[in-house]
Amino acid sequence: MSINQRINQSLNQRIEEIRNDLLLFDDDLEKYEYIIDLGKQLEKLDTVHEKDENLVQGCTSKVWLVCEQNEKKLIFQANSNAKIVKGLVFILITVFSNLTPQEILHTDINILKQLNLTEIITPNRQSGVTGMLKRIKEYALAFDKKG
């Protein structure tokens, strides 16, 4: 199995698990509530990180996203001032944390589409998720260059 197949399998498994959880709900409002509940599981971000340089561009809400590397794996932490966005951030962190920079850089996915959320997430929220994905890739590129 090639590295790209292993990467995609790992990411696909994470995405599939979340997608299956979302499929348990018939109603869009129930999905929203589930996403909000996911956001409650978001680990507390130290307020020292809630500064302008960590703000994600493209989000209507405030989203702070930070990254550190631990044994070649990237660990993401984030916070938001909006409940639904906290849930979306939780989903992204679940999908991308504990991957290497290379694994993230070699991934070209549209998570919202794969999770069937494009129909229920507003265009502004979709733009915010795109901004978060862009920032995640930027962190991966920066850590990849460091080696």
Secondary structure as the mmCIF struct_conf table of DSSP 4:
data_model
#
loop_
_struct_conf.conf_type_id
_struct_conf.id
_struct_conf.beg_label_comp_id
_struct_conf.beg_label_asym_id
_struct_conf.beg_label_seq_id
_struct_conf.end_label_comp_id
_struct_conf.end_label_asym_id
_struct_conf.end_label_seq_id
HELX_RH_AL_P HELX_RH_AL_P1 ILE A 3 LEU A 23
TURN_TY1_P TURN_TY1_P1 LEU A 24 LEU A 24
BEND BEND1 ASP A 27 ASP A 27
HELX_RH_AL_P HELX_RH_AL_P2 ASP A 28 GLY A 39
TURN_TY1_P TURN_TY1_P2 LYS A 40 GLN A 41
BEND BEND2 LEU A 42 LEU A 42
HELX_LH_PP_P HELX_LH_PP_P1 GLU A 43 ASP A 46
HELX_RH_3T_P HELX_RH_3T_P1 THR A 47 HIS A 49
BEND BEND3 LYS A 51 LYS A 51
HELX_RH_3T_P HELX_RH_3T_P2 ASP A 52 ASN A 54
STRN STRN1 LEU A 55 LEU A 55
HELX_LH_PP_P HELX_LH_PP_P2 VAL A 56 VAL A 56
TURN_TY1_P TURN_TY1_P3 GLN A 57 GLY A 58
BEND BEND4 THR A 60 SER A 61
STRN STRN2 VAL A 63 ASN A 70
TURN_TY1_P TURN_TY1_P4 GLU A 71 LYS A 72
STRN STRN3 LYS A 73 SER A 80
BEND BEND5 ASN A 81 ALA A 82
HELX_RH_AL_P HELX_RH_AL_P3 LYS A 83 PHE A 96
TURN_TY1_P TURN_TY1_P5 SER A 97 ASN A 98
STRN STRN4 LEU A 99 LEU A 99
HELX_RH_AL_P HELX_RH_AL_P4 PRO A 101 LEU A 105
TURN_TY1_P TURN_TY1_P6 HIS A 106 HIS A 106
HELX_RH_AL_P HELX_RH_AL_P5 ILE A 111 GLN A 114
TURN_TY1_P TURN_TY1_P7 LEU A 115 ASN A 116
TURN_TY1_P TURN_TY1_P8 THR A 118 ILE A 120
BEND BEND6 ILE A 121 ILE A 121
HELX_RH_AL_P HELX_RH_AL_P6 PRO A 123 LYS A 146
#
